[in-house]
Amino acid sequence: MSILPSTNLRRLLFNVPVEPIQGTRFQPTGFPDLGAATYQAGDVDCLLVESAQSMANRLELQIWDEGRQELKDAFKGLPYIQVTKDGNYLTSSLIEAHRINSPYILEGENKTIPDILAKEFPKEIGIVNKKRFYEIVAKYDLNALIHGVFISKSDYAGGRLRIPRALSAFIEATHINVAASGGVKNDSVDPSGDTSKGFGNVPFHREEFTSGEMIAYFSIDLEQIYSYGLPEDVTNLIILISLYKIRSFIDGGMRLRTACDLKVKSDYNYHSENEHSYVLPELSDLEKAVRESIQACQKSGFFANENNITTVSYKEKDKSKEKKSKDKE
């Protein structure tokens, strides 16, 4: 029996109730000059616990082994771009904030990816061939079709190469209350020392929250994924990876911050919110399906290279040469 959702569905939604793994307090994400994002929904006090952009970063890491700086074993064979500097691993399109649009990929001296984009999507292009763009992204950085990419450089199709997120997520809390507390950074040697230099006792205020309900929301835009027009094996792989990332995140321990460690409520049944007949598959079943799907895509020769990793070297441009060139002008 297939673990894929029906092709008739346009979206696949999961509303996962979560709670602190211990106690009742939690620390939400904070924003510069704003702090915690509190707001009203009707007459209900609400709080953004984790933003869509932060959740995208966390979901991306579900298939990445940070210790080994490579894909987890079940995902070996997925295409991505690896960046090296002086022969050593530097970063990759899987963890870069803008994926294939990373400056380490597009702005270095290595022109592998820029040359491909410039050839396929010159600056003067009229209507962008989106299907061709989806094919190129799938060949070199499949996960960008899940988490989105925006290549804004005008050199490529006038800065119009854009794919929105197909997998999105965020966490909200309702019926919130502030749990105010505080403490002191103690200096046992000189309590009255110069605090501007890190000495002395420093009292501080701390603000956490409690809530009546906290929900982690996940959405897979199946309609968008189907619109890529990619081979069936590739389309299925994109959906399976998206499902895996959701299941891995909620199964693997949701420690978002030191004081925000969450777990799934025990009464959650893993059914889709908009299609109750569909149940989020077990992690082991998804891993098996992903392996088989990757093998099918490899056999078809759809991905970019034999090992599906495109390695580019990053070397900063010689600014002294640029300055001499400008001086001559």
C-alpha positions as CSV (number, residue, x, y, z in Angstrom):
1,M,0.0,0.0,0.0
2,S,1.4,3.4,-1.0
3,I,2.2,5.9,1.8
4,L,1.7,8.8,-0.6
5,P,-1.4,11.0,-0.3
6,S,-4.1,11.0,-3.0
7,T,-3.2,12.9,-6.1
8,N,-6.6,14.6,-5.8
9,L,-5.5,16.6,-2.8
10,R,-4.4,20.1,-3.3
11,R,-2.9,20.6,0.2
12,L,-1.9,18.2,3.0
13,L,-2.3,19.9,6.5
14,F,-1.2,18.7,9.9
15,N,-2.2,20.5,13.1
16,V,0.0,18.9,15.8
17,P,-0.8,19.8,19.5
18,V,2.4,20.2,21.5
19,E,3.3,21.1,25.1
20,P,6.4,21.7,27.2
21,I,8.2,18.4,27.9
22,Q,8.5,19.5,31.5
23,G,6.6,22.0,33.5
24,T,4.3,24.6,31.9
25,R,6.6,27.5,30.9
26,F,8.3,28.0,27.6
27,Q,10.4,30.6,25.8
28,P,9.2,31.7,22.4
29,T,11.3,33.0,19.5
30,G,12.3,36.7,19.9
31,F,12.7,39.4,17.2
32,P,15.0,42.4,17.2
33,D,13.4,45.5,18.7
34,L,10.2,43.5,19.2
35,G,10.9,40.6,21.5
36,A,8.2,38.0,21.7
37,A,5.5,38.3,18.9
38,T,2.3,38.6,20.8
39,Y,-1.0,39.4,19.1
40,Q,-4.8,39.2,19.3
41,A,-7.0,36.8,17.3
42,G,-10.5,38.1,18.1
43,D,-10.5,38.3,21.8
44,V,-7.9,35.6,22.3
45,D,-4.3,36.5,23.3
46,C,-1.9,34.6,21.0
47,L,1.9,34.2,20.6
48,L,4.1,33.1,17.7
49,V,6.3,30.4,19.3
50,E,8.3,29.6,16.2
51,S,8.2,31.5,12.9
52,A,7.9,30.1,9.4
53,Q,11.4,31.1,8.5
54,S,12.9,29.4,11.6
55,M,10.8,26.3,11.0
56,A,12.1,26.1,7.5
57,N,15.7,26.1,8.8
58,R,14.8,23.3,11.3
59,L,13.1,21.2,8.7
60,E,16.0,21.5,6.3
61,L,18.3,20.0,8.9
62,Q,16.2,16.9,9.4
63,I,18.0,15.1,6.5
64,W,21.5,16.6,7.3
65,D,24.2,15.1,9.6
66,E,25.8,18.2,11.1
67,G,28.6,16.2,12.7
68,R,29.7,14.5,9.4
69,Q,28.7,17.5,7.3
70,E,26.8,15.3,4.8
71,L,23.4,13.8,4.1
72,K,22.0,11.2,6.6
73,D,22.4,7.7,5.2
74,A,18.8,7.3,4.1
75,F,19.2,10.4,1.9
76,K,22.5,9.6,0.2
77,G,22.0,10.2,-3.5
78,L,20.0,13.4,-3.3
79,P,21.4,16.1,-5.5
80,Y,22.8,19.2,-3.7
81,I,25.7,21.6,-4.2
82,Q,28.7,21.3,-1.9
83,V,31.0,24.3,-1.4
84,T,34.7,23.8,-0.6
85,K,37.4,26.4,0.3
86,D,41.1,25.4,0.0
87,G,40.0,21.8,-0.5
88,N,38.0,21.7,2.7
89,Y,34.2,21.6,3.2
90,L,32.8,25.1,3.7
91,T,29.0,24.9,3.3
92,S,26.3,23.4,1.1
93,S,23.0,24.5,-0.6
94,L,21.1,22.3,1.9
95,I,22.0,24.5,4.8
96,E,22.6,27.9,3.2
97,A,19.9,30.5,4.1
98,H,19.1,31.1,0.4
99,R,20.0,27.6,-0.8
100,I,21.2,27.7,-4.5
101,N,21.2,31.5,-4.3
102,S,24.0,31.4,-1.7
103,P,26.7,34.0,-2.4
104,Y,29.2,31.2,-1.8
105,I,27.7,29.5,-4.9
106,L,27.0,32.5,-7.1
107,E,29.6,35.1,-6.1
108,G,32.8,33.1,-5.8
109,E,35.4,32.5,-8.6
110,N,33.9,29.1,-9.5
111,K,31.3,29.7,-12.2
112,T,29.7,26.2,-12.5
113,I,26.2,27.2,-11.4
114,P,26.3,30.8,-12.6
115,D,27.2,29.6,-16.1
116,I,24.3,27.2,-16.1
117,L,21.9,29.9,-15.0
118,A,23.3,32.5,-17.4
119,K,23.0,30.1,-20.4
120,E,19.5,28.9,-19.6
121,F,18.1,32.2,-18.3
122,P,19.9,35.2,-19.8
123,K,19.3,38.7,-18.5
124,E,17.4,39.7,-21.6
125,I,15.0,36.8,-21.5
126,G,11.3,37.5,-22.0
127,I,8.9,34.9,-20.5
128,V,10.7,32.7,-18.1
129,N,10.5,29.0,-18.9
130,K,9.5,27.9,-15.4
131,K,9.4,24.2,-16.2
132,R,13.0,24.4,-17.3
133,F,14.0,26.2,-14.1
134,Y,12.2,23.5,-12.0
135,E,14.2,20.8,-13.9
136,I,17.5,22.5,-13.3
137,V,16.8,23.1,-9.6
138,A,15.7,19.4,-9.2
139,K,18.9,18.2,-10.9
140,Y,21.3,20.3,-8.7
141,D,19.4,21.1,-5.5
142,L,16.2,19.1,-5.1
143,N,15.4,20.5,-1.6
144,A,15.1,24.0,-3.0
145,L,11.8,22.7,-4.6
146,I,10.6,22.0,-1.1
147,H,11.9,25.0,0.8
148,G,11.8,27.6,-2.0
149,V,14.5,29.8,-3.6
150,F,14.6,33.3,-5.0
151,I,17.5,34.1,-7.3
152,S,17.2,37.9,-7.3
153,K,20.3,38.7,-9.3
154,S,19.3,40.6,-12.4
155,D,22.0,38.6,-14.4
156,Y,19.6,35.7,-14.5
157,A,16.2,36.3,-16.1
158,G,16.2,39.8,-14.7
159,G,16.0,38.6,-11.1
160,R,12.7,36.7,-11.7
161,L,13.7,33.1,-10.9
162,R,11.6,32.3,-7.9
163,I,10.0,29.3,-6.2
164,P,7.9,29.7,-3.0
165,R,8.0,27.2,-0.2
166,A,6.1,24.0,-0.9
167,L,6.5,22.9,2.7
168,S,5.8,25.5,5.4
169,A,5.3,25.4,9.1
170,F,5.0,27.5,12.2
171,I,4.0,27.1,15.9
172,E,1.4,29.2,17.7
173,A,0.2,29.4,21.2
174,T,-3.2,30.7,22.4
175,H,-4.7,31.9,25.7
176,I,-1.2,33.0,26.8
177,N,0.0,34.5,30.0
178,V,3.4,36.0,30.8
179,A,5.5,34.1,33.3
180,A,7.9,36.8,34.6
181,S,11.0,35.9,36.5
182,G,14.6,36.9,36.8
183,G,18.0,36.2,38.3
184,V,21.5,37.5,38.9
185,K,24.8,36.8,37.2
186,N,27.0,36.5,40.2
187,D,30.6,37.5,40.6
188,S,31.9,35.7,43.7
189,V,35.3,37.5,43.5
190,D,34.2,41.1,43.1
191,P,30.4,41.7,43.3
192,S,30.8,45.4,42.8
193,G,33.2,45.1,39.8
194,D,32.9,47.0,36.5
195,T,29.8,45.4,34.8
196,S,30.7,47.0,31.5
197,K,33.7,44.7,31.4
198,G,31.9,41.6,32.5
199,F,32.7,41.9,36.2
200,G,30.3,42.4,39.2
201,N,26.8,41.1,40.0
202,V,24.3,41.7,37.2
203,P,20.6,41.3,37.9
204,F,18.4,40.5,34.9
205,H,14.7,40.2,34.0
206,R,13.4,37.1,32.3
207,E,10.0,36.7,30.5
208,E,8.6,33.3,29.6
209,F,5.0,32.3,28.8
210,T,2.3,29.7,29.5
211,S,-0.5,28.9,27.2
212,G,-3.9,27.1,27.1
213,E,-3.0,25.5,23.8
214,M,0.0,25.2,21.5
215,I,-0.2,23.9,17.9
216,A,2.6,23.1,15.4
217,Y,1.1,23.7,11.9
218,F,2.5,22.0,8.8
219,S,1.4,22.4,5.2
220,I,2.5,20.6,2.1
221,D,1.4,22.4,-1.1
222,L,0.8,19.3,-3.3
223,E,-0.7,21.4,-6.1
224,Q,2.5,23.4,-6.3
225,I,4.7,20.2,-6.3
226,Y,2.5,18.7,-9.1
227,S,2.8,22.0,-11.1
228,Y,6.6,21.5,-11.5
229,G,5.8,18.9,-14.2
230,L,8.6,16.7,-13.2
231,P,8.8,12.9,-13.7
232,E,6.6,10.9,-11.4
233,D,9.5,9.4,-9.5
234,V,10.9,12.9,-8.8
235,T,7.5,14.3,-7.8
236,N,7.0,11.4,-5.4
237,L,10.4,11.9,-3.9
238,I,9.7,15.5,-3.1
239,I,6.5,14.6,-1.3
240,L,8.1,11.8,0.6
241,I,11.0,14.0,1.8
242,S,8.5,16.6,2.9
243,L,6.5,14.0,4.9
244,Y,9.7,12.7,6.4
245,K,10.8,16.1,7.6
246,I,7.5,16.7,9.4
247,R,7.6,13.3,11.1
248,S,11.3,13.5,11.9
249,F,10.8,17.0,13.5
250,I,7.9,16.0,15.7
251,D,9.4,12.6,16.6
252,G,13.0,13.7,17.2
253,G,12.6,16.0,20.1
254,M,11.5,19.6,19.6
255,R,14.1,21.4,21.6
256,L,13.8,24.8,20.0
257,R,15.8,26.7,22.7
258,T,17.2,26.0,26.2
259,A,13.8,27.0,27.7
260,C,11.6,25.7,24.9
261,D,11.6,21.9,24.8
262,L,8.4,20.6,23.4
263,K,6.7,17.2,22.8
264,V,3.6,16.0,21.0
265,K,0.5,15.6,23.2
266,S,-0.2,11.9,23.8
267,D,-3.8,12.1,22.3
268,Y,-2.6,13.2,18.9
269,N,-3.7,10.7,16.2
270,Y,-1.4,11.9,13.3
271,H,-4.4,12.2,10.9
272,S,-4.3,15.0,8.3
273,E,-6.4,17.9,9.2
274,N,-8.0,18.2,5.8
275,E,-8.0,14.5,4.8
276,H,-8.8,12.4,7.9
277,S,-8.3,9.2,6.0
278,Y,-4.6,10.0,5.5
279,V,-2.3,9.3,8.5
280,L,1.2,10.6,8.7
281,P,3.4,7.5,8.1
282,E,5.9,6.2,10.6
283,L,9.5,7.4,10.3
284,S,10.9,4.0,9.4
285,D,8.3,3.6,6.6
286,L,9.2,7.0,5.2
287,E,12.9,6.3,5.3
288,K,12.4,3.0,3.3
289,A,10.2,4.8,0.8
290,V,12.7,7.6,0.3
291,R,15.6,5.2,-0.3
292,E,13.6,3.3,-3.0
293,S,12.5,6.6,-4.6
294,I,16.1,7.9,-4.7
295,Q,17.2,4.7,-6.4
296,A,14.4,5.0,-9.0
297,C,15.5,8.6,-9.8
298,Q,19.1,7.6,-10.0
299,K,18.3,4.8,-12.5
300,S,16.4,7.2,-14.7
301,G,19.6,9.5,-14.9
302,F,17.6,12.5,-14.0
303,F,20.0,14.0,-11.4
304,A,23.0,16.0,-12.2
305,N,26.0,13.8,-11.5
306,E,26.9,10.2,-10.8
307,N,27.0,10.8,-7.0
308,N,24.6,13.7,-7.4
309,I,26.8,16.1,-5.5
310,T,28.0,19.1,-7.5
311,T,31.2,20.4,-5.8
312,V,32.2,24.0,-6.4
313,S,35.2,25.8,-4.8
314,Y,34.8,29.2,-3.2
315,K,37.5,31.7,-3.4
316,E,37.1,35.3,-2.5
317,K,37.6,37.8,-5.3
318,D,40.9,39.6,-5.2
319,K,39.8,43.0,-4.1
320,S,43.3,44.5,-4.7
321,K,43.0,43.6,-8.4
322,E,39.5,45.2,-8.5
323,K,40.9,48.4,-6.9
324,K,43.8,48.5,-9.5
325,S,41.3,48.1,-12.3
326,K,39.1,50.9,-11.0
327,D,42.2,53.1,-10.5
328,K,43.1,52.6,-14.2
329,E,39.6,53.6,-15.3
